[in-house]
């Protein structure tokens, strides 16, 4: 395993995977809470246009993808807010238009072809450049600052918007900030997982953790730990087995989800028995001296 660090491109890939493994579940937990787990997939489609614009303008596609995907995320929020007629159709047009626009623009770029999009669609550990690492570090820092720094406010909004509004929270601003943060996270993850699979890394660690945890803070911590584990393991697997990193990461996340699904009922039984013993002990302690405790 140590020999991975002998290669500069793997050093960059593992650092990117680590950051993605932390940032994606940290944002995904709020999307799952809002029942918008598929939002990351939609943003990924829109981000394709941003990637293609990067090729067309001969600039780093990461930054153009951030801009376009953020605008797409804001558009999704506006559609949700105002309840536009046939909102599902409007979102479909946005998603498919983003994908089609990306394919068209990349073919118009100098020397561009659809093959150029493949590393962004499915991820590629060998193409993570030093410039990509710089962008990923900066964008991950922003995403984590929002998700952790405003966790109480974001949780309140995702749990119950009406209650959050009554308590004086700026609900619309927080929703917009979360949407933009999700767009940033999709862009961060596209070099490792790929745009078509990024939503899985935002959602699977969260739903896996939810099976065995109780409480938001514990779920967040286990989700991030799971994300880091599958991201690093999947990246290492892709190096040794010569397989796409995105597919490796997602399949490992699914396997871990299945494992926790088996473990969860056992943990529930242990918790139930522990609770019953605690309750019986409490009743015994409170019973008057000489009294008979009914079991």
Residue, then its C-alpha position, 0 to 999 in steps of 0.5 A: x500500500x505504501x508504494x502508492x505514495x511513490x507516484x506523484x499522480x497517486x499522491x494527488x489522487x489520494x489527497x483528492x479522494x480524501x477531500x471528496x470523501x469528507x466533503x461529499x457526505x457532509x453535504x449529502x446528509x442535508x440533501x438526504x434530510x430534505x429528501x433531495x438525494x437525487x439533486x447531486x445527480x442533476x447538478x452533475x448533468x448541468x456541470x457538464x456544460x461547465x466542463x465543456x466551456x472550460x475546454x472551449x475557453x482553454x481554461x481549467x474546467x473545474x472553475x467553469x464547472x463551479x460557475x455553471x453548476x452553481x447557477x444550475x443549483x440556484x435555478x433548481x431552488x427557484x423552481x422549487x420555491x415558486x412551484x412552477x407549473x410542471x416543475x418536474x418537466x422544468x428540472x428535466x429540461x435543465x438536466x438534459x439540456x446541461x448534458x446535451x450542451x456539454x456534448x455540443x460545446x466540447x465538440x466546438x472547442x479546439x481539438x475537442x471531442x466527446x472523449x475529453x468528457x470521459x474523465x469527468x463523467x467517470x473520474x480518472x486518478x491519472x489526470x488529477x493535476x496540481x492545479x486540480x488539487x489546488x482547486x479541490x482543496x479550496x472548494x472543499x474548504x468552502x463546502x466544509x466551512x458551510x456544512x460544519x459552521x452552519x450545521x445547526x441552522x442547516x439542520x433546522x431548515x432541512x428538518x422543518x422549513x416552516x418552524x425554522x422560518x418562525x424562529x427567524x432563520x433566513x430560510x431562503x438564503x440558507x437554502x440557496x447556500x446549501x444548493x450552491x455548496x452542493x454544486x461546489x461539492x459535485x465539482x470537487x468530486x468529479x475528478x475522482x468519482x465522475x459527474x455521473x456517479x458523484x451523487x452516490x458518494x453524497x448519499x450512500x455513506x449517509x444512508x449507510x450510517x443512518x442504519x446504525x446511528x441515532x442523532x444527527x452528529x453521530x450520523x454525520x461523523x460516521x457518514x464522513x468516516x464511511x466516505x473517506x474509507x470508500x473513497x481511499x479504498x476505491x482509489x487504491x483499488x483502481x490503481x492496482x486493478x486498473x479499473x475506473x475509480x468512480x465505479x470502485x468507490x460506488x461499489x464499495x459504498x454499496x457493499x458497506x451499505x449492505x453490510x450495515x443493513x445486516x448489522x443494524x437489526x443486531x445492534x437494535x436488539x443489543x440496544x433494546x436489551x441494554x435499555x430493558x436492563x437499565x430500566x429494570x435496574x432503575x426500578x430496582x433502585x427506586x423500589x422501597x426496602x423490602x418491597x417486591x419488584x414485579x418483573 
